[in-house]
């Protein structure tokens, strides 16, 4: 891929899974319409919740 990836990190409380999928498709379409590039560009929307605990 040689750096042909766009990652978008979103807040999980502000966007649901369907909206994340739609956002990725919208950004990919915008890239196709406005840029010229060889090969493909991967668009990834990251929506995650983390919970961390420590044991002592």
PDB file of N, CA, C and O in Angstrom:
ATOM      1  N   UNK A   1       0.817  -1.203   0.000  1.00  0.00           N
ATOM      2  CA  UNK A   1       0.000   0.000   0.000  1.00  0.00           C
ATOM      3  C   UNK A   1       0.857   1.262   0.000  1.00  0.00           C
ATOM      4  O   UNK A   1       0.427   2.288  -0.526  1.00  0.00           O
ATOM      5  N   UNK A   2       2.033   1.216   0.563  1.00  0.00           N
ATOM      6  CA  UNK A   2       2.978   2.337   0.492  1.00  0.00           C
ATOM      7  C   UNK A   2       2.377   3.644   0.979  1.00  0.00           C
ATOM      8  O   UNK A   2       2.542   4.679   0.333  1.00  0.00           O
ATOM      9  N   UNK A   3       1.680   3.612   2.115  1.00  0.00           N
ATOM     10  CA  UNK A   3       1.148   4.848   2.677  1.00  0.00           C
ATOM     11  C   UNK A   3      -0.167   5.297   2.093  1.00  0.00           C
ATOM     12  O   UNK A   3      -0.606   6.412   2.373  1.00  0.00           O
ATOM     13  N   UNK A   4      -0.807   4.481   1.299  1.00  0.00           N
ATOM     14  CA  UNK A   4      -2.078   4.878   0.695  1.00  0.00           C
ATOM     15  C   UNK A   4      -3.235   4.467   1.588  1.00  0.00           C
ATOM     16  O   UNK A   4      -4.052   3.621   1.225  1.00  0.00           O
ATOM     17  N   UNK A   5      -3.289   5.071   2.745  1.00  0.00           N
ATOM     18  CA  UNK A   5      -4.351   4.766   3.695  1.00  0.00           C
ATOM     19  C   UNK A   5      -4.731   6.045   4.426  1.00  0.00           C
ATOM     20  O   UNK A   5      -3.869   6.837   4.806  1.00  0.00           O
ATOM     21  N   UNK A   6      -6.026   6.235   4.615  1.00  0.00           N
ATOM     22  CA  UNK A   6      -6.549   7.354   5.397  1.00  0.00           C
ATOM     23  C   UNK A   6      -7.283   6.754   6.578  1.00  0.00           C
ATOM     24  O   UNK A   6      -8.172   5.921   6.405  1.00  0.00           O
ATOM     25  N   UNK A   7      -6.913   7.174   7.781  1.00  0.00           N
ATOM     26  CA  UNK A   7      -7.595   6.701   8.989  1.00  0.00           C
ATOM     27  C   UNK A   7      -8.300   7.874   9.644  1.00  0.00           C
ATOM     28  O   UNK A   7      -7.714   8.939   9.838  1.00  0.00           O
ATOM     29  N   UNK A   8      -9.559   7.668   9.981  1.00  0.00           N
ATOM     30  CA  UNK A   8     -10.372   8.679  10.642  1.00  0.00           C
ATOM     31  C   UNK A   8     -10.789   8.105  11.986  1.00  0.00           C
ATOM     32  O   UNK A   8     -11.426   7.054  12.045  1.00  0.00           O
ATOM     33  N   UNK A   9     -10.432   8.791  13.063  1.00  0.00           N
ATOM     34  CA  UNK A   9     -10.799   8.339  14.402  1.00  0.00           C
ATOM     35  C   UNK A   9     -11.972   9.188  14.870  1.00  0.00           C
ATOM     36  O   UNK A   9     -11.889  10.416  14.891  1.00  0.00           O
ATOM     37  N   UNK A  10     -13.067   8.530  15.245  1.00  0.00           N
ATOM     38  CA  UNK A  10     -14.278   9.234  15.667  1.00  0.00           C
ATOM     39  C   UNK A  10     -14.628   8.848  17.097  1.00  0.00           C
ATOM     40  O   UNK A  10     -14.196   7.811  17.600  1.00  0.00           O
ATOM     41  N   UNK A  11     -15.410   9.691  17.735  1.00  0.00           N
ATOM     42  CA  UNK A  11     -15.890   9.407  19.085  1.00  0.00           C
ATOM     43  C   UNK A  11     -17.070   8.443  18.986  1.00  0.00           C
ATOM     44  O   UNK A  11     -18.043   8.737  18.292  1.00  0.00           O
ATOM     45  N   UNK A  12     -17.003   7.302  19.665  1.00  0.00           N
ATOM     46  CA  UNK A  12     -18.070   6.302  19.524  1.00  0.00           C
ATOM     47  C   UNK A  12     -19.423   6.775  20.039  1.00  0.00           C
ATOM     48  O   UNK A  12     -20.455   6.264  19.606  1.00  0.00           O
ATOM     49  N   UNK A  13     -19.440   7.738  20.953  1.00  0.00           N
ATOM     50  CA  UNK A  13     -20.723   8.231  21.458  1.00  0.00           C
ATOM     51  C   UNK A  13     -21.381   9.218  20.498  1.00  0.00           C
ATOM     52  O   UNK A  13     -22.554   9.551  20.668  1.00  0.00           O
ATOM     53  N   UNK A  14     -20.648   9.689  19.496  1.00  0.00           N
ATOM     54  CA  UNK A  14     -21.199  10.662  18.552  1.00  0.00           C
ATOM     55  C   UNK A  14     -21.555  10.058  17.196  1.00  0.00           C
ATOM     56  O   UNK A  14     -22.252  10.695  16.407  1.00  0.00           O
ATOM     57  N   UNK A  15     -21.095   8.854  16.912  1.00  0.00           N
ATOM     58  CA  UNK A  15     -21.345   8.250  15.607  1.00  0.00           C
ATOM     59  C   UNK A  15     -21.572   6.748  15.798  1.00  0.00           C
ATOM     60  O   UNK A  15     -20.835   6.097  16.539  1.00  0.00           O
ATOM     61  N   UNK A  16     -22.587   6.203  15.133  1.00  0.00           N
ATOM     62  CA  UNK A  16     -22.852   4.768  15.268  1.00  0.00           C
ATOM     63  C   UNK A  16     -22.184   4.003  14.120  1.00  0.00           C
ATOM     64  O   UNK A  16     -21.548   4.603  13.254  1.00  0.00           O
ATOM     65  N   UNK A  17     -22.334   2.687  14.123  1.00  0.00           N
ATOM     66  CA  UNK A  17     -21.668   1.852  13.123  1.00  0.00           C
ATOM     67  C   UNK A  17     -22.108   2.190  11.702  1.00  0.00           C
ATOM     68  O   UNK A  17     -21.283   2.241  10.791  1.00  0.00           O
ATOM     69  N   UNK A  18     -23.394   2.418  11.514  1.00  0.00           N
ATOM     70  CA  UNK A  18     -23.896   2.748  10.179  1.00  0.00           C
ATOM     71  C   UNK A  18     -23.316   4.077   9.700  1.00  0.00           C
ATOM     72  O   UNK A  18     -22.908   4.193   8.545  1.00  0.00           O
ATOM     73  N   UNK A  19     -23.276   5.073  10.574  1.00  0.00           N
ATOM     74  CA  UNK A  19     -22.717   6.375  10.210  1.00  0.00           C
ATOM     75  C   UNK A  19     -21.224   6.266   9.904  1.00  0.00           C
ATOM     76  O   UNK A  19     -20.724   6.959   9.018  1.00  0.00           O
ATOM     77  N   UNK A  20     -20.511   5.408  10.626  1.00  0.00           N
ATOM     78  CA  UNK A  20     -19.085   5.205  10.365  1.00  0.00           C
ATOM     79  C   UNK A  20     -18.885   4.619   8.968  1.00  0.00           C
ATOM     80  O   UNK A  20     -17.992   5.042   8.235  1.00  0.00           O
ATOM     81  N   UNK A  21     -19.709   3.657   8.608  1.00  0.00           N
ATOM     82  CA  UNK A  21     -19.630   3.056   7.278  1.00  0.00           C
ATOM     83  C   UNK A  21     -19.931   4.097   6.200  1.00  0.00           C
ATOM     84  O   UNK A  21     -19.230   4.175   5.191  1.00  0.00           O
ATOM     85  N   UNK A  22     -20.967   4.886   6.419  1.00  0.00           N
ATOM     86  CA  UNK A  22     -21.336   5.933   5.464  1.00  0.00           C
ATOM     87  C   UNK A  22     -20.233   6.975   5.338  1.00  0.00           C
ATOM     88  O   UNK A  22     -19.934   7.433   4.235  1.00  0.00           O
ATOM     89  N   UNK A  23     -19.628   7.351   6.459  1.00  0.00           N
ATOM     90  CA  UNK A  23     -18.540   8.330   6.445  1.00  0.00           C
ATOM     91  C   UNK A  23     -17.361   7.813   5.621  1.00  0.00           C
ATOM     92  O   UNK A  23     -16.789   8.561   4.828  1.00  0.00           O
ATOM     93  N   UNK A  24     -16.996   6.556   5.798  1.00  0.00           N
ATOM     94  CA  UNK A  24     -15.890   5.976   5.030  1.00  0.00           C
ATOM     95  C   UNK A  24     -16.191   6.004   3.534  1.00  0.00           C
ATOM     96  O   UNK A  24     -15.324   6.352   2.733  1.00  0.00           O
ATOM     97  N   UNK A  25     -17.412   5.640   3.155  1.00  0.00           N
ATOM     98  CA  UNK A  25     -17.790   5.661   1.743  1.00  0.00           C
ATOM     99  C   UNK A  25     -17.789   7.081   1.187  1.00  0.00           C
ATOM    100  O   UNK A  25     -17.331   7.307   0.067  1.00  0.00           O
ATOM    101  N   UNK A  26     -18.303   8.047   1.970  1.00  0.00           N
ATOM    102  CA  UNK A  26     -18.336   9.440   1.522  1.00  0.00           C
ATOM    103  C   UNK A  26     -16.929   9.994   1.306  1.00  0.00           C
ATOM    104  O   UNK A  26     -16.673  10.680   0.317  1.00  0.00           O
ATOM    105  N   UNK A  27     -16.026   9.697   2.228  1.00  0.00           N
ATOM    106  CA  UNK A  27     -14.651  10.185   2.095  1.00  0.00           C
ATOM    107  C   UNK A  27     -13.967   9.521   0.905  1.00  0.00           C
ATOM    108  O   UNK A  27     -13.242  10.182   0.162  1.00  0.00           O
ATOM    109  N   UNK A  28     -14.187   8.226   0.717  1.00  0.00           N
ATOM    110  CA  UNK A  28     -13.608   7.529  -0.435  1.00  0.00           C
ATOM    111  C   UNK A  28     -14.120   8.128  -1.745  1.00  0.00           C
ATOM    112  O   UNK A  28     -13.348   8.310  -2.685  1.00  0.00           O
ATOM    113  N   UNK A  29     -15.410   8.433  -1.810  1.00  0.00           N
ATOM    114  CA  UNK A  29     -15.972   9.058  -3.014  1.00  0.00           C
ATOM    115  C   UNK A  29     -15.379  10.435  -3.249  1.00  0.00           C
ATOM    116  O   UNK A  29     -15.094  10.795  -4.391  1.00  0.00           O
ATOM    117  N   UNK A  30     -15.188  11.210  -2.193  1.00  0.00           N
ATOM    118  CA  UNK A  30     -14.598  12.550  -2.321  1.00  0.00           C
ATOM    119  C   UNK A  30     -13.157  12.455  -2.829  1.00  0.00           C
ATOM    120  O   UNK A  30     -12.741  13.254  -3.668  1.00  0.00           O
ATOM    121  N   UNK A  31     -12.404  11.490  -2.327  1.00  0.00           N
ATOM    122  CA  UNK A  31     -11.027  11.292  -2.796  1.00  0.00           C
ATOM    123  C   UNK A  31     -11.024  10.932  -4.277  1.00  0.00           C
ATOM    124  O   UNK A  31     -10.211  11.454  -5.040  1.00  0.00           O
ATOM    125  N   UNK A  32     -11.929  10.045  -4.691  1.00  0.00           N
ATOM    126  CA  UNK A  32     -12.005   9.654  -6.100  1.00  0.00           C
ATOM    127  C   UNK A  32     -12.319  10.843  -6.999  1.00  0.00           C
ATOM    128  O   UNK A  32     -11.785  10.943  -8.103  1.00  0.00           O
ATOM    129  N   UNK A  33     -13.177  11.739  -6.537  1.00  0.00           N
ATOM    130  CA  UNK A  33     -13.611  12.867  -7.357  1.00  0.00           C
ATOM    131  C   UNK A  33     -12.573  13.984  -7.438  1.00  0.00           C
ATOM    132  O   UNK A  33     -12.526  14.703  -8.436  1.00  0.00           O
ATOM    133  N   UNK A  34     -11.742  14.142  -6.409  1.00  0.00           N
ATOM    134  CA  UNK A  34     -10.877  15.324  -6.343  1.00  0.00           C
ATOM    135  C   UNK A  34      -9.390  15.042  -6.527  1.00  0.00           C
ATOM    136  O   UNK A  34      -8.611  15.981  -6.688  1.00  0.00           O
ATOM    137  N   UNK A  35      -8.976  13.784  -6.508  1.00  0.00           N
ATOM    138  CA  UNK A  35      -7.547  13.481  -6.571  1.00  0.00           C
ATOM    139  C   UNK A  35      -7.240  12.512  -7.705  1.00  0.00           C
ATOM    140  O   UNK A  35      -8.097  11.742  -8.138  1.00  0.00           O
ATOM    141  N   UNK A  36      -5.998  12.570  -8.172  1.00  0.00           N
ATOM    142  CA  UNK A  36      -5.496  11.584  -9.126  1.00  0.00           C
ATOM    143  C   UNK A  36      -4.363  10.838  -8.443  1.00  0.00           C
ATOM    144  O   UNK A  36      -3.455  11.457  -7.887  1.00  0.00           O
ATOM    145  N   UNK A  37      -4.410   9.514  -8.481  1.00  0.00           N
ATOM    146  CA  UNK A  37      -3.428   8.708  -7.767  1.00  0.00           C
ATOM    147  C   UNK A  37      -3.363   7.330  -8.419  1.00  0.00           C
ATOM    148  O   UNK A  37      -4.353   6.860  -8.980  1.00  0.00           O
ATOM    149  N   UNK A  38      -2.216   6.690  -8.348  1.00  0.00           N
ATOM    150  CA  UNK A  38      -2.123   5.317  -8.863  1.00  0.00           C
ATOM    151  C   UNK A  38      -2.629   4.327  -7.820  1.00  0.00           C
ATOM    152  O   UNK A  38      -2.429   4.535  -6.624  1.00  0.00           O
ATOM    153  N   UNK A  39      -3.270   3.273  -8.251  1.00  0.00           N
ATOM    154  CA  UNK A  39      -3.718   2.228  -7.330  1.00  0.00           C
ATOM    155  C   UNK A  39      -4.930   2.614  -6.522  1.00  0.00           C
ATOM    156  O   UNK A  39      -5.825   3.307  -7.006  1.00  0.00           O
ATOM    157  N   UNK A  40      -4.950   2.153  -5.271  1.00  0.00           N
ATOM    158  CA  UNK A  40      -6.088   2.367  -4.387  1.00  0.00           C
ATOM    159  C   UNK A  40      -5.656   3.105  -3.129  1.00  0.00           C
ATOM    160  O   UNK A  40      -4.489   3.066  -2.741  1.00  0.00           O
ATOM    161  N   UNK A  41      -6.609   3.774  -2.498  1.00  0.00           N
ATOM    162  CA  UNK A  41      -6.411   4.377  -1.183  1.00  0.00           C
ATOM    163  C   UNK A  41      -7.435   3.745  -0.252  1.00  0.00           C
ATOM    164  O   UNK A  41      -8.636   3.781  -0.518  1.00  0.00           O
ATOM    165  N   UNK A  42      -6.953   3.170   0.835  1.00  0.00           N
ATOM    166  CA  UNK A  42      -7.843   2.541   1.818  1.00  0.00           C
ATOM    167  C   UNK A  42      -8.321   3.608   2.799  1.00  0.00           C
ATOM    168  O   UNK A  42      -7.509   4.342   3.363  1.00  0.00           O
ATOM    169  N   UNK A  43      -9.627   3.694   3.004  1.00  0.00           N
ATOM    170  CA  UNK A  43     -10.222   4.630   3.956  1.00  0.00           C
ATOM    171  C   UNK A  43     -10.780   3.814   5.116  1.00  0.00           C
ATOM    172  O   UNK A  43     -11.634   2.949   4.919  1.00  0.00           O
ATOM    173  N   UNK A  44     -10.295   4.092   6.329  1.00  0.00           N
ATOM    174  CA  UNK A  44     -10.695   3.344   7.517  1.00  0.00           C
ATOM    175  C   UNK A  44     -11.240   4.306   8.558  1.00  0.00           C
ATOM    176  O   UNK A  44     -10.569   5.271   8.925  1.00  0.00           O
ATOM    177  N   UNK A  45     -12.451   4.050   9.036  1.00  0.00           N
ATOM    178  CA  UNK A  45     -13.017   4.814  10.151  1.00  0.00           C
ATOM    179  C   UNK A  45     -12.860   3.954  11.401  1.00  0.00           C
ATOM    180  O   UNK A  45     -13.321   2.814  11.450  1.00  0.00           O
ATOM    181  N   UNK A  46     -12.204   4.519  12.404  1.00  0.00           N
ATOM    182  CA  UNK A  46     -11.953   3.801  13.654  1.00  0.00           C
ATOM    183  C   UNK A  46     -12.901   4.349  14.709  1.00  0.00           C
ATOM    184  O   UNK A  46     -12.878   5.535  15.040  1.00  0.00           O
ATOM    185  N   UNK A  47     -13.734   3.457  15.227  1.00  0.00           N
ATOM    186  CA  UNK A  47     -14.715   3.815  16.253  1.00  0.00           C
ATOM    187  C   UNK A  47     -14.612   2.763  17.335  1.00  0.00           C
ATOM    188  O   UNK A  47     -15.118   1.652  17.182  1.00  0.00           O
ATOM    189  N   UNK A  48     -13.955   3.113  18.434  1.00  0.00           N
ATOM    190  CA  UNK A  48     -13.744   2.103  19.460  1.00  0.00           C
ATOM    191  C   UNK A  48     -13.893   2.691  20.853  1.00  0.00           C
ATOM    192  O   UNK A  48     -13.717   3.888  21.075  1.00  0.00           O
ATOM    193  N   UNK A  49     -14.220   1.815  21.769  1.00  0.00           N
ATOM    194  CA  UNK A  49     -14.296   2.160  23.186  1.00  0.00           C
ATOM    195  C   UNK A  49     -13.300   1.273  23.913  1.00  0.00           C
ATOM    196  O   UNK A  49     -13.253   0.065  23.683  1.00  0.00           O
ATOM    197  N   UNK A  50     -12.505   1.870  24.787  1.00  0.00           N
ATOM    198  CA  UNK A  50     -11.522   1.095  25.541  1.00  0.00           C
ATOM    199  C   UNK A  50     -11.812   1.226  27.026  1.00  0.00           C
ATOM    200  O   UNK A  50     -12.161   2.297  27.522  1.00  0.00           O
ATOM    201  N   UNK A  51     -11.662   0.134  27.703  1.00  0.00           N
ATOM    202  CA  UNK A  51     -11.798   0.113  29.153  1.00  0.00           C
ATOM    203  C   UNK A  51     -10.555  -0.560  29.711  1.00  0.00           C
ATOM    204  O   UNK A  51     -10.243  -1.697  29.354  1.00  0.00           O
ATOM    205  N   UNK A  52      -9.843   0.144  30.589  1.00  0.00           N
ATOM    206  CA  UNK A  52      -8.579  -0.363  31.114  1.00  0.00           C
ATOM    207  C   UNK A  52      -8.649  -0.408  32.627  1.00  0.00           C
ATOM    208  O   UNK A  52      -9.079   0.551  33.268  1.00  0.00           O
ATOM    209  N   UNK A  53      -8.224  -1.531  33.198  1.00  0.00           N
ATOM    210  CA  UNK A  53      -8.108  -1.680  34.650  1.00  0.00           C
ATOM    211  C   UNK A  53      -6.733  -2.236  34.955  1.00  0.00           C
ATOM    212  O   UNK A  53      -6.137  -2.933  34.133  1.00  0.00           O
ATOM    213  N   UNK A  54      -6.232  -1.926  36.139  1.00  0.00           N
ATOM    214  CA  UNK A  54      -4.920  -2.414  36.555  1.00  0.00           C
ATOM    215  C   UNK A  54      -5.063  -3.227  37.829  1.00  0.00           C
ATOM    216  O   UNK A  54      -5.804  -2.846  38.735  1.00  0.00           O
ATOM    217  N   UNK A  55      -4.365  -4.329  37.898  1.00  0.00           N
ATOM    218  CA  UNK A  55      -4.317  -5.149  39.105  1.00  0.00           C
ATOM    219  C   UNK A  55      -2.944  -4.956  39.735  1.00  0.00           C
ATOM    220  O   UNK A  55      -1.924  -4.975  39.046  1.00  0.00           O
ATOM    221  N   UNK A  56      -2.928  -4.772  41.041  1.00  0.00           N
ATOM    222  CA  UNK A  56      -1.655  -4.587  41.747  1.00  0.00           C
ATOM    223  C   UNK A  56      -1.417  -5.719  42.699  1.00  0.00           C
ATOM    224  O   UNK A  56      -0.396  -5.743  43.386  1.00  0.00           O
TER     225      UNK A  56
END
